[in-house]
Amino acid sequence: MKTDEYHKDLKGLSKASGKYDLRYCTECGRIFAYPGIGPDVCRQCLEKDRENFDKVKDYLETHDSSLPQTALDTGVSTRKLYQWVREERLYFKSTEGSGLFCEICGAPIATGRYCRKCKAKLMLKGVKVDSDEPASRNIARMRFVGNDKDKKGIF
């Protein structure tokens, strides 16, 4: 591998500071120039992640599919799909069969890390938590957060 390719992400950093925050990409292991905010992922892997999310989104708009089937049909790992569910970018239409549970009380949830009750308690304590769960859930299939009810989801 050429050094220029390996350190491609160093371009565009401020030369005035003379300091680079170099990190290893958590996806591919490449060294990259960390911009100071966001995930520890290089530009190439971030772009690949966006492309994969778009692929899953397009797939789910035309298919009513389970998580394993979505992973098989799109080539996106189940680990990545569950990550997007935890980030509340995707959600299950129902808590039944989701396999997700509140990290505090253990109640079944459709997206994120906490149930509504525990989120409310955390917010009262001043802890910032992710946005509320989408309201409509009726079967163990997935949807995109913010999409119309009519559009098909993922799980």
N, C-alpha and C positions, 0 to 999 in steps of 0.2 A: 504494500500500500504506500502511495506517495505521501510525503510529509505535507504537501500542499493540500491534498484531499483530507488528510486526517485533521488538520487544523483549519479547515475552511471556515468554521464558525468564528474564528478570531477576527476576521475582517469586519470592519465597521465599528469596532469598539473605540472608545475615546482614547486617543494617544496622549491626551493631556494628563490623565491620571497615571499613566504608566503601569497601572495594575490591572490584571485580568483575574476574574474569578473563574478559574478553570474547574470543571467538574466532569465526572464520568456520567455518561448517559445511562439512566437506569434501564433503558430498553435494550440498547445495543452494546454498551460498554465503551463507546467512543469518547474521547476527550472533546469537550466543547466549551465555548465561552458562555457562561451562565449570565443572563441579563439582569439578575437580581430579584426577579419575581417569576412566579409560575413554576411548573414542574421541572424536575431535574432530567429533562429530555432534550436531546439535540434537535436542531431544525428538521433534519431528515425524518426522524422518528415522529416528531410532532405533526409533520405534514402527512406521514403515512397514517397516523392515528386519525387525523381529520378525514382522510380519504376513506378509511375503514368505517368511521361513524356515518359518513354520507352513504356508503354502500349499504350498511345495515338499515339506515333510515329509508332509503329507496326500496329495499327489499320488504320492509315491514309495511310500507304503504300499499303493497299489493299482495301480501301474504299474511295469514293469521297463523303464526308459527310459534312453536315452543322454543325455549332457549337452545337446547341441543340441536334442533333442526335448523335454527337460524345460524348457529355456529357452523354446522356442516355446509349449508347452502351458500354462506357468504365467505367462509374461510377465516372468519374472525373468531378468536379463541373465546371459550366460555368464561375464562378468567377476565378478559377485557369486557365482555358483555355485563358480567356481574359488577365490575368496577363502575361502569356507566350507570348501573342501577343504584349503586351506593352513592354516586355523585348526583343522583336524581336527574340524570339526563334521559334515562329510560325508566319505566316503571311497570309493574305487574298490574293488570286490571283488577286483580283480586289478591287478597293475602293468602287465599287457599292455594296450596301448591307452589308458592313462591320460594319457600325454603329460606326466607329472610326473617330475622327476628330482631327486635329492639335490643340494642346493646346494654340497656339498663335493666329493663324489666322482663325481657324475653318474650314479649307479645309478638305475634306474627305481624309483619309489615309488608307493604307493597313496594316501597322504595326508600332510599336513604339509610340512616343508621338508627333512628329513634322513632318510636310511636308518637302520635300526636300528644298524648298525655305527658310523656316524658319530655318532649320538646317544649311544651308549655311550662313545665316545672323548671327546665333549664333556662328558658327565657326570663322567667321571674327572678332567677338568681343572677341575671345579667350575662349569662353565657350565650355567645352567638352560635346559633345552630342553623342548619340548612333550611331552605324554604319548606312550607307545609306540603304534605302529600296532596297530590291531585285528588279531587273529590270523587269522581265516578269510578267505581270498580265493580265488575260483576262476574268476570270469569278469570281463570288463571292464564291469561294471555298478557302480552306486553303492549305498552303505548309509549309515545314520546310525550314528554312533559310539554304542555302548551298546545297540543294538537286538538283538533275538533274531535268530538265523540265518535263521529262516523268513520274516521280513519282507523285502519287496522293497526294493531300494535305487534309486539314481538312475542311475548311468552303467554 
